């Protein structure tokens, strides 16, 4: 699902990859419209369905806790561990990787609004397609050896 950031809402880029241990690595790059600051986070899940459920919960929590996170992200408090503690409370970790995979789901949610469940269907489809492409590439690479 694709939407462009028109400044009226928080912009989310979501990606999922399967790591070497078989867990789903879900990455979210949140761009908060108020100040244009970015917060990259990730979490691990044991299955795709669990990943999608936790993704929706995580997006709701990011929306709800924007002000608390902004205090760290924009104001840059003296305690660098504050963001880690806040994110840990939310079940997330700070993602220090620079690049997202090529196939991402993106959408905009108006500030201080909840993430509409209906928008998650498109996100789920896009991320499932990305995983299918990743698997197909891995199989063709293994077959070529």
C-alpha positions as CSV (number, residue, x, y, z in Angstrom):
1,X,0.0,0.0,0.0
2,X,1.4,3.3,-1.0
3,X,0.8,6.8,0.3
4,X,2.8,9.9,0.1
5,X,3.7,12.0,3.0
6,X,1.9,15.3,2.5
7,X,2.9,16.7,5.9
8,X,-0.5,16.0,7.4
9,X,0.5,12.7,9.1
10,X,3.2,10.4,10.3
11,X,4.8,8.4,7.5
12,X,5.7,4.8,8.1
13,X,7.9,2.5,6.0
14,X,7.6,-1.2,7.0
15,X,9.8,-4.1,5.8
16,X,10.1,-7.7,6.8
17,X,12.9,-10.2,6.2
18,X,13.5,-13.8,7.4
19,X,16.8,-14.0,9.3
20,X,19.2,-17.0,9.5
21,X,17.5,-18.4,12.6
22,X,14.1,-18.5,10.8
23,X,12.6,-15.5,12.7
24,X,10.9,-12.7,11.0
25,X,12.8,-9.4,11.3
26,X,10.2,-6.6,11.1
27,X,11.7,-3.1,10.5
28,X,9.8,0.2,10.8
29,X,11.0,3.6,9.9
30,X,8.7,6.2,11.4
31,X,8.9,9.8,10.1
32,X,6.9,12.0,12.5
33,X,5.4,15.0,10.7
34,X,5.5,17.5,13.5
35,X,9.2,17.9,13.3
36,X,10.2,15.6,10.5
37,X,12.3,13.4,12.7
38,X,12.9,9.8,12.0
39,X,12.8,6.8,14.4
40,X,14.0,3.5,13.0
41,X,12.9,0.5,15.1
42,X,12.7,-3.3,14.7
43,X,11.4,-6.4,16.4
44,X,11.6,-10.2,15.9
45,X,8.6,-12.5,15.6
46,X,8.3,-16.3,15.3
47,X,5.8,-16.4,12.4
48,X,4.4,-14.1,9.8
49,X,1.0,-13.9,11.4
50,X,2.6,-12.9,14.8
51,X,4.8,-10.4,13.0
52,X,1.7,-8.7,11.4
53,X,-0.2,-8.6,14.7
54,X,2.8,-7.1,16.5
55,X,3.4,-4.7,13.6
56,X,-0.1,-3.3,14.0
57,X,0.3,-3.0,17.8
58,X,3.7,-1.4,17.4
59,X,2.4,1.2,15.0
60,X,-0.5,2.0,17.4
61,X,2.1,2.4,20.2
62,X,4.3,4.6,18.1
63,X,1.4,6.9,17.3
64,X,0.2,6.9,20.9
65,X,3.6,7.6,22.4
66,X,4.8,10.2,19.8
67,X,5.2,12.9,22.4
68,X,7.3,10.8,24.7
69,X,9.5,9.6,21.9
70,X,9.8,13.1,20.5
71,X,11.3,14.2,23.8
72,X,14.2,11.9,23.1
73,X,14.3,12.2,19.4
74,X,14.1,15.9,19.0
75,X,15.0,17.4,22.3
76,X,18.0,14.9,22.7
77,X,17.9,14.5,26.4
78,X,21.2,14.0,28.3
79,X,20.4,10.3,28.8
80,X,21.2,8.4,25.6
81,X,19.7,5.2,27.1
82,X,16.3,6.8,27.4
83,X,15.2,5.9,23.9
84,X,16.3,2.3,24.4
85,X,14.3,2.1,27.6
86,X,11.2,3.7,26.0
87,X,11.4,1.4,23.1
88,X,11.9,-1.6,25.3
89,X,8.7,-0.7,27.1
90,X,7.0,-0.8,23.7
91,X,8.6,-4.1,22.8
92,X,10.8,-2.5,20.1
93,X,14.5,-2.0,19.6
94,X,16.4,0.9,17.9
95,X,17.4,-0.1,14.4
96,X,20.9,1.1,13.6
97,X,20.9,-0.2,10.0
98,X,20.8,2.5,7.4
99,X,19.1,0.8,4.5
100,X,15.7,-0.8,4.3
101,X,15.0,-3.7,1.8
102,X,13.8,-2.6,-1.6
103,X,10.2,-3.8,-1.1
104,X,8.5,-1.9,1.7
105,X,5.0,-1.0,2.6
106,X,4.4,2.6,3.3
107,X,1.5,4.7,4.5
108,X,0.6,7.9,6.3
109,X,-1.5,8.1,9.5
110,X,-2.8,11.5,10.7
111,X,-1.1,12.7,13.9
112,X,-2.7,11.6,17.1
113,X,-5.0,9.2,15.3
114,X,-5.0,5.4,15.5
115,X,-3.7,3.3,12.7
116,X,-6.7,2.1,10.7
117,X,-7.0,-1.7,10.7
118,X,-8.1,-1.5,7.1
119,X,-4.8,-0.1,6.0
120,X,-3.0,-3.1,7.6
121,X,-4.5,-5.5,4.9
122,X,-2.5,-3.7,2.2
123,X,0.6,-3.7,4.3
124,X,0.2,-7.4,5.0
125,X,-0.1,-8.1,1.2
126,X,2.9,-6.0,0.3
127,X,5.1,-7.6,3.0
128,X,4.0,-11.2,2.1
129,X,4.9,-10.5,-1.5
130,X,8.3,-9.2,-0.5
131,X,8.9,-12.4,1.5
132,X,7.8,-14.5,-1.5
133,X,10.2,-12.7,-3.8
134,X,13.0,-13.2,-1.2
135,X,12.3,-16.9,-1.1
136,X,12.2,-17.2,-4.8
137,X,15.5,-15.5,-5.1
138,X,17.0,-17.8,-2.4
139,X,15.8,-20.9,-4.2
140,X,17.1,-19.8,-7.6
141,X,20.4,-18.9,-6.1
142,X,20.6,-22.3,-4.4
143,X,19.6,-24.1,-7.6
144,X,22.4,-22.3,-9.5
145,X,25.1,-23.6,-7.2
